[in-house]
C-alpha cells in the first residue's frame, strides 16, 4: 500500500459561503453576519445516536425524555428525538469521545443500547433570530409559539416537504432552531430555509467555534 | 384623459392625489391616483361600462364598487378575471374588457339577446341533446361564446406562497365589530389574527360620516397598538374546516403573488358584516343602477361622482345616507322613492346605460338609480361549522342559529343582529372576550330590527347578474319541477357565478318560495361551501416543494459534465458523455461509480439473524463475521419486494444494503415487523444511507487501485468474493470495504463516512490515473449488469412478480421454518404455469427491442422485454424478459412485437448472463 499523503478534508453537503476556512478537518464558511436573522451550516458538529427501549432503564440514565432537549455538563445537547431514541450533539471532532462516553454511561442499563456516530449522515442548520419562527412558519405546519414549543423542545416534522428534526435551542435568550435532515438533502433544506427567511432579512453566517 | 366625475377631496378618501398613475384601458391612455381601484379611476373619467355579461353580452357597470361587483371583471395584462372594483390601480397596467368582440361598446355577441328565449334555464340540455354526434360541433361554437379572459401558458406571477399560523382567536372581518372583538380578545390575553378582505380595516365606517370616521380612527389606532393582534388586509377567510382549521387567502403579500394562510385557531369570530342585496326588476342590470353601498364607496373612498342625475329606491337608513352623500356630492336628485311608505319600483330603461326609471307613481329621467332594499347575512363560515341559518321574516334576512354553533365559533356584528354602532361594538367586545376563553359567558344576543321584505318588483329582471339568470328562468325551473333551492340553483346556475351567491341567494330563495307557495324559511338556503371567495388555482396549488438528494460527490459530477438522472429524489450521474466507453473501461481496466443512493441499514443486536431469516427468502443463521450474502425480500403475497446484500461486521452488528429506490420502504418494512410482530427481539435498526458515501470500484484493475489507498489486506485468500472488511481508505478511518459487485467484474464497494466522499473519489481518480480509471454512470452500470444478467427489482419484476418468476429459485429456501411470503411461494413453487425471467438474444443481433416490447404467440401476449441494451462488450443486443413458462426453455424462438408494429425474433438464452456466465471474472 502506498496510502496517499493528502489529509482528508471533510465537507458539508451545503456549499460554504465564501470565504472558507478549515476547522478540525472540516471545510466551513468564515462569513460573518450581524443580521437579526442568521442561518448557519452546523453540519460539522458531532452527532451521536443513542438507541434503547422506550421508557426503559437507559432513559432513566440519560435523563431526557422524548420531545425535549437539554444541555449536559459537557455542553453537549441531548435531544430526545424519538421514543427510546436520542441524538447527542457536541463539538466538532468530538464524536469518538462522545460515542465512548455514552457506551460507558449506558453499559449498565441492562438492555440493548446502540450508540452510533451519525455525524456524516446528517446535515444540520441553525436558524437564529427573533423572527426565526415566523420564517419557519412558511415551510412548517407545527405551532412554534412558546406555549406549545418552548425552548428545549424537539420534534420531527415536514419542513418544505422534507422530513426534518427540529430542536428549539435558544442562544443567549434569542430564539434559535437546530434543523437536521438526511445529509443528502442538506443543500435543499438550507436553500428552503434561506428562502423562507428572505422576508425577514436572513443572512448566512459561518460556523463559529 | 380627463376626470369629469372626480370630486373634491373627501374626508375618508383613500386616494393619494399626489401620486397620479397612467394606465391603459382598451388600448387608450387613462389615468387615476394611487389608492384608486381600476373602476374608480375609470368611473372618475366618465366610463360607465366595464364588461359584457356572461350570456347575453349586455353592458354592465358598477353595482357594489367592491370585490364582488359582478359587472367589473377585466383582463389586466395576461391576468384574466381581475376584480376591477377591488384591484388597486398600478402604473402601466394594461386593462382590457373581457368577453366582448370586436369592442366593449359594439359587441356582436350581444345578438344573443335576440335569441334569448332559446337560452333560458337548461338550454344546454334542451338544445344540444340531439343528435348526440353533433355535440363536438356545438361545443366548439359554444366555447367561442364562453366568458372569461385569456392567459398565456407562459404567464408568470411569481411564487404562490403558503404560511401556517396558530392563534388563539381568528376574527374574520375587520369592520367595527371585528376590530372590537379582536381588541377584547387581545386584552384578555389571546393572540389574534384579524382578517379583512378590503385593503384597510373599518368596514362600512370607511365610507361613513364624521362620527363613523372618528370611531374608525380610534379603533384602528387601538388595533395598531395591540401587539397581540396581527392584521391581514386584502385577505379573506375562504373556508372553515374541522377543529377551526381556517384557510385564509392573502391576496397581497410582499414578495409573492398570493399566499394561502393555513390557520389553526382555538376560536373563530365570524364578523363579516352584511352584504347589500340588489332588487330584481326589468332593467336592474343597466349601467347606472347601483346599490347604496356602492354609491357611498365611490363618493367617500374614491371621490367619484356616481352620476349626474339620480333616482333612489330606498327602504333603510343606508339608502338615506346614500341620498345624503349624493346631495353633498352635487348630484341632482330627481326623485327619492321610499319603499317604507309603499312606493314601488317598476322598471328601468336605457340603451347602454340608465335613462329613465318608472316608479309606481311616476317616471323620472336619471342616469343613476340607487337601491337600498335590504341585506344578506354572509353566514358562510358559520354554516361551514355546521350552523343552519334561520330566516327572520320581520328582519327580512337570515341569521345564524347561535344555539347550534359548535364550541369555538362566534358571530358578531350585523351577522348576529342589529343595533347602534355602540351596541354592535359592545356585543363584539363581549364576543371577543368570550372567544379568548372559549366560553359563551357574558354574550347577550343582539335584537333583530324590522325591515321591509323587498326582493323583486312587478317586472322580470336579473336575479343573478354573474350568470345572466332572470326571474323568468327561475319560474321556468320551478314549472319544470326543479322547485327546491338546490335543484333550481343547479338547473339555472343562479348563485353559481363568481360572486358565489353573496348578492343573489336570498332573492333566488325568495322567488322559489313565492313560486312554490312555500315560505322562505321552509324553502331554506343553498349550502355555503368553501371557498367563500374565488381563489386562483395558483394559490391553491401553492409553492411546489420537491426535495432533492445529492451525493457528496455531486460537485465533481457537475464539474465533469455528468448528465443528471432523476431517480426518485436523487439526482445521479447518468453518464459522462459516452456510456459505451464507460462500459469498456470497466471491462478492460477499472472504473468508479457513485452508488451513494444504495440504501443502508445498520442492524445491531443479538436477534438480527432472526430478523434476516424472517425477511429474506434465504438463510442467514450461519453467516460468519466478515461475510456477505445476497438476499431477496418478498411481501406476504410472495411478490418480490426488494433485494440487496447484507454483511456481518461483528458478532451482533450487520450492515444491510437495499435498492436505492426501496431504501425508505425497506426501513419501514423492517421496523413494522420488529415493532408489531416481534417486539421481543433485541434489534436496533438505524438508516445510514447518507452516513456513507458509496463508491463501487469495478474492473480487472480494481484491486490494484484499491491497494494504493487502503491498509486493508486485499489478497483474494484473505478478502475473497462476498466478504466485507473495515479499515482506512484514502486516509479515512471507519470505512467499510465490500467485495461485491453488480457489473460482473472484480469489484469493491467502498462505504466511507459521507463528508469524506469527495476526498476519496478524487483520490481514487488521481491514484488510478495511470491505470486508466474513469468514472462511469448509471447507464453504464445498467448495461454492465444486464450483460451479467443481474435483475433489477422493479425493472425486471413488477407488482405481480413472485419469487420464482424473478429467477430466484436458487435463493428461496422453502425448508426454512418460516419467512415472509413463504406460503405464497410454496404455492407458486408447486406450479409450473408462472412466468419466468429469461435472457433473450435477438436473431438479428443489431436489433434492440425497446423495454416493455410485447412478446406474442398465437395472438396472445405471452411476455414482455423488461431490460434491453446494445452490449458494447458483445456488440449485440442483450435482453431480459418475463416470459410464459411454456416458452422459457433455452433455445426457444419467440416473437417480439416492436412499438412500430414490426415483429422480430429472439431466442431464449441458456441462463441470464451473457458475459462471464461462470462468474470467474468477479471471483479472481
Interface residues (C-beta under 8 A of the other chain):
Chain A: X1 X2 X3 X4 X6 X7 X8 X9 X10 X11 X12 X13 X15 X26 X43 X44 X49 X51 X111 X112 X114 X116 X117 X118 X119 X120 X121 X122 X137 X138 X139 X140 X141 X142 X143 X144 X145 X148 X160 X161 X162 X182 X183 X184 X185 X187 X188 X189 X192 X198 X199
Chain B: X161 X162 X163 X164 X165 X166 X191 X254 X255 X262 X264 X545 X546 X547 X548 X549 X550 X551 X552 X555 X569 X570 X596 X597 X602 X604 X605 X606 X682 X683 X684 X686 X688 X689 X690 X691 X692 X707 X708 X709 X710 X711 X728 X730 X731 X732 X734 X753 X754 X755 X756 X758 X759 X760 X763 X766 X767
